[in-house]
Amino acid sequence: MIKIRYKVTLAYDGTLFSGFERQPKRRTIEGVITQKVNIMAKNPDPPIVVYGSGRTDAGVHALGQVVHFDFPFDLPTKAIYRGLNSLLPLDMEIKKAEKVSDDFHARYDVSGKRYVYRLDLGEFKDPFKRNYTGNWRFPIDIERVQTAMNDFIGEHDFSSFVASGSTARSNVRTIYEANASLEKDANEIRLEFYGNGFLYNMVRIMVGVVVEIGSQMRPEHDILRLYDVKDRDQARRTMPASGLYLKKVYYEGEDPKHPTKLPKRQR
């Protein structure tokens, strides 16, 4: 039986999903795309399994999530792209479909990920942005935020920035880029992180710390202290899932600066 492996990049609005991973009686990204892939393949037995680059939590969005699956028909990539988009609900979209080698794996071949957090600065939650941004109503200094973001760059033990329930064998991760920008027209701060991997709720906890630093609720370099204490409680808040976007997943050959696979212990 023929099996063609496809790599698919997709975007989704996470508002009405219970996260990425399939769960009984819940609407999830994995569940929906697995169902549509199998419908497109005429419901083979055994069913096609879809593998993602990693999980996103309920309410988290994606601009460039990646999955792969083995399809029983050799179809042009444009047919996969158009066929799946015709079946998917309006809060999901296939951005790209590619044929890949049989040894490609959407999760295990990841070399890095890029996340963006959108932070609305309105005094009250904007009803039209409440599902797509976090909210921070306190005065905030963008230069102080960027100074704090710089302390994330490099290899660190992020034990203070991981939520309980993590199954990672190691809390050591490397952050390559961490940048803050003030979007005046949107009245937002955008926080962007690029690293070789991220722990459970790590970005949302990182954002919670840097906004407190930006609002002078913490010392300017408090992140360095948090590395040392390795105490999740001292990082305090976890920002809402609504502001978080998985922007891009990197694989070997796609990013010449950081081409190495993420070690198995950190996946």
C-alpha positions as CSV (number, residue, x, y, z in Angstrom):
1,M,0.0,0.0,0.0
2,I,1.4,3.4,-1.0
3,K,2.1,5.9,1.7
4,I,3.1,9.5,0.9
5,R,4.3,11.6,3.8
6,Y,3.0,15.2,3.7
7,K,4.1,18.1,5.9
8,V,1.3,20.6,6.4
9,T,1.5,24.1,7.9
10,L,-1.7,25.5,9.4
11,A,-3.1,28.5,11.1
12,Y,-6.0,28.5,13.6
13,D,-8.0,30.6,15.9
14,G,-7.7,28.7,19.2
15,T,-10.7,30.4,20.9
16,L,-13.2,27.6,20.5
17,F,-10.7,24.7,20.7
18,S,-9.7,22.8,23.9
19,G,-6.1,22.9,22.8
20,F,-4.2,21.0,20.1
21,E,-4.0,17.5,21.6
22,R,-7.0,15.1,20.9
23,Q,-9.3,14.7,23.9
24,P,-12.5,12.6,24.3
25,K,-15.7,14.6,23.6
26,R,-13.7,17.8,23.1
27,R,-13.1,19.9,20.0
28,T,-9.3,20.0,19.4
29,I,-7.0,20.9,16.6
30,E,-5.6,17.4,16.3
31,G,-9.0,15.9,16.4
32,V,-10.5,18.1,13.7
33,I,-7.6,17.8,11.2
34,T,-7.3,14.0,11.8
35,Q,-11.0,13.7,11.0
36,K,-10.7,15.7,7.8
37,V,-7.5,14.0,6.6
38,N,-9.2,10.6,7.0
39,I,-12.4,11.8,5.2
40,M,-10.2,13.0,2.3
41,A,-8.5,9.6,2.2
42,K,-11.9,7.8,2.2
43,N,-11.7,6.7,5.8
44,P,-8.9,4.0,5.5
45,D,-8.6,1.2,8.1
46,P,-6.5,1.6,10.1
47,P,-7.1,5.4,10.2
48,I,-4.4,7.9,9.4
49,V,-2.6,9.4,12.4
50,V,-1.6,13.1,12.4
51,Y,1.5,14.1,14.3
52,G,2.0,17.8,15.4
53,S,5.1,19.8,16.2
54,G,3.9,20.2,19.7
55,R,0.8,21.0,21.8
56,T,-0.8,24.4,22.2
57,D,-3.2,25.0,25.1
58,A,-6.9,25.9,24.9
59,G,-7.3,29.5,23.6
60,V,-3.8,29.7,22.1
61,H,-3.6,30.6,18.4
62,A,-1.2,29.5,15.6
63,L,0.1,31.3,12.5
64,G,2.4,28.4,11.6
65,Q,1.7,25.1,13.4
66,V,3.1,22.1,11.5
67,V,1.8,18.5,11.3
68,H,2.7,15.5,9.2
69,F,0.8,12.4,8.1
70,D,1.1,9.4,5.7
71,F,-1.5,9.5,3.0
72,P,-2.6,6.5,1.0
73,F,-2.7,8.3,-2.3
74,D,0.0,10.2,-4.2
75,L,-1.7,13.5,-4.7
76,P,-0.2,16.9,-5.8
77,T,0.5,19.2,-2.9
78,K,-2.0,21.6,-4.3
79,A,-4.7,19.0,-4.1
80,I,-3.9,18.4,-0.4
81,Y,-3.9,22.1,0.2
82,R,-7.2,22.7,-1.5
83,G,-8.9,19.6,-0.4
84,L,-8.2,20.0,3.3
85,N,-9.1,23.7,3.2
86,S,-12.5,22.8,1.6
87,L,-13.2,20.5,4.6
88,L,-11.9,22.5,7.5
89,P,-14.0,24.8,9.7
90,L,-13.6,28.6,9.3
91,D,-11.3,28.8,12.3
92,M,-8.6,26.7,10.7
93,E,-6.7,27.1,7.5
94,I,-4.0,25.2,5.7
95,K,-1.2,27.6,4.7
96,K,1.1,25.2,2.9
97,A,1.3,21.5,2.0
98,E,4.6,19.7,1.1
99,K,5.8,16.2,0.3
100,V,8.6,15.2,2.6
101,S,10.8,12.2,3.1
102,D,9.6,9.1,5.0
103,D,11.9,9.9,7.9
104,F,10.7,13.5,8.4
105,H,8.9,14.0,11.8
106,A,6.9,17.1,12.6
107,R,7.8,16.9,16.3
108,Y,11.2,15.2,16.5
109,D,12.9,17.2,13.7
110,V,12.1,20.6,15.2
111,S,15.1,22.8,15.6
112,G,13.3,25.8,17.0
113,K,10.0,27.7,17.5
114,R,8.9,31.3,17.4
115,Y,6.1,32.6,19.6
116,V,4.5,36.1,19.7
117,Y,2.4,37.5,22.6
118,R,0.1,40.4,21.9
119,L,-0.6,42.6,24.9
120,D,-3.4,45.1,24.8
121,L,-2.7,48.2,26.9
122,G,-6.3,49.4,27.3
123,E,-7.7,50.3,30.7
124,F,-10.4,47.7,30.1
125,K,-10.6,44.7,27.9
126,D,-11.5,45.6,24.3
127,P,-14.6,43.4,23.4
128,F,-13.2,42.9,19.9
129,K,-9.7,41.9,21.0
130,R,-10.5,40.0,24.2
131,N,-10.0,36.6,22.5
132,Y,-6.8,37.6,20.6
133,T,-4.7,39.6,23.2
134,G,-3.8,39.6,26.8
135,N,-4.6,42.8,28.7
136,W,-2.3,45.0,30.8
137,R,-3.8,48.2,32.2
138,F,-0.9,49.5,34.2
139,P,1.6,52.2,33.0
140,I,4.5,50.3,31.3
141,D,8.0,51.4,30.1
142,I,8.8,49.6,26.8
143,E,12.6,50.2,27.2
144,R,12.5,48.6,30.6
145,V,10.6,45.7,29.1
146,Q,13.2,45.2,26.4
147,T,16.0,45.3,29.0
148,A,14.2,42.5,30.8
149,M,13.7,40.5,27.6
150,N,17.5,40.6,26.9
151,D,18.0,38.6,30.1
152,F,16.2,35.7,28.5
153,I,18.7,35.3,25.7
154,G,21.1,32.4,26.0
155,E,20.9,28.9,27.6
156,H,19.2,28.9,31.0
157,D,17.4,26.7,33.5
158,F,13.8,27.9,33.2
159,S,12.5,26.0,36.2
160,S,10.9,29.2,37.6
161,F,9.1,29.6,34.3
162,V,7.4,26.2,33.9
163,A,3.9,25.4,35.1
164,S,3.2,22.3,37.2
165,G,2.2,19.3,35.0
166,S,5.2,19.6,32.7
167,T,6.6,16.3,31.6
168,A,9.9,17.6,30.3
169,R,13.0,15.8,31.5
170,S,15.0,19.0,31.6
171,N,14.1,22.6,32.1
172,V,17.1,23.9,30.3
173,R,16.3,25.8,27.1
174,T,18.1,28.2,24.8
175,I,16.5,31.5,23.7
176,Y,18.0,33.0,20.5
177,E,15.9,36.1,20.3
178,A,13.6,38.0,22.6
179,N,12.2,41.3,21.4
180,A,9.5,43.8,22.5
181,S,7.9,46.4,20.2
182,L,5.3,49.0,20.9
183,E,2.5,49.1,18.3
184,K,1.1,52.6,19.0
185,D,-1.8,52.4,16.4
186,A,-3.1,49.1,18.0
187,N,-2.2,50.3,21.6
188,E,-0.4,47.0,22.0
189,I,3.0,45.6,23.0
190,R,4.2,42.7,20.9
191,L,6.6,40.3,22.6
192,E,8.4,37.8,20.4
193,F,10.5,34.8,21.5
194,Y,12.6,32.4,19.4
195,G,14.2,29.5,21.0
196,N,15.1,25.8,20.6
197,G,12.1,24.8,22.7
198,F,9.6,26.0,25.2
199,L,8.2,24.4,28.4
200,Y,4.6,24.1,29.5
201,N,3.2,27.7,29.8
202,M,6.7,29.0,29.6
203,V,6.0,32.0,27.3
204,R,3.0,33.1,29.2
205,I,4.9,33.0,32.5
206,M,7.9,34.9,30.9
207,V,5.5,37.6,29.7
208,G,4.0,37.9,33.1
209,V,7.4,38.6,34.6
210,V,8.5,41.1,32.0
211,V,5.4,43.2,32.2
212,E,5.8,43.4,35.9
213,I,9.3,44.6,35.4
214,G,8.1,47.1,32.8
215,S,5.6,48.4,35.3
216,Q,8.3,48.6,38.0
217,M,6.7,45.9,40.1
218,R,10.0,44.0,40.0
219,P,13.7,44.9,39.8
220,E,14.9,45.5,36.3
221,H,17.0,42.3,36.2
222,D,14.8,40.1,38.4
223,I,14.9,37.4,35.7
224,L,18.5,36.6,36.7
225,R,17.4,36.0,40.3
226,L,14.5,33.7,39.1
227,Y,17.0,31.5,37.2
228,D,18.9,31.0,40.5
229,V,15.9,30.3,42.8
230,K,14.2,27.8,40.5
231,D,10.9,28.5,42.1
232,R,7.7,28.8,40.0
233,D,5.8,30.6,42.7
234,Q,8.2,33.5,42.6
235,A,7.4,34.1,38.9
236,R,3.8,34.6,40.0
237,R,1.4,35.2,37.2
238,T,0.6,33.3,34.0
239,M,-0.7,35.6,31.3
240,P,-4.0,34.6,29.4
241,A,-3.8,32.1,26.6
242,S,-5.7,34.5,24.3
243,G,-2.6,36.7,23.6
244,L,-0.3,33.8,22.6
245,Y,0.5,32.8,19.0
246,L,2.7,30.0,17.7
247,K,4.3,32.0,14.8
248,K,6.7,29.5,13.2
249,V,8.2,26.1,13.6
250,Y,11.8,25.7,12.3
251,Y,13.3,22.5,10.9
252,E,16.9,21.7,9.9
253,G,17.8,23.6,6.7
254,E,15.2,26.3,7.2
255,D,17.3,28.4,9.6
256,P,21.0,28.5,8.8
257,K,21.8,30.3,12.1
258,H,20.5,27.5,14.3
259,P,20.3,24.2,12.3
260,T,20.7,21.7,15.0
261,K,17.8,19.4,16.1
262,L,16.4,19.8,19.6
263,P,17.9,17.1,21.8
264,K,15.4,14.3,22.6
265,R,15.4,15.1,26.3
266,Q,14.1,18.6,25.5
267,R,11.3,17.8,23.0
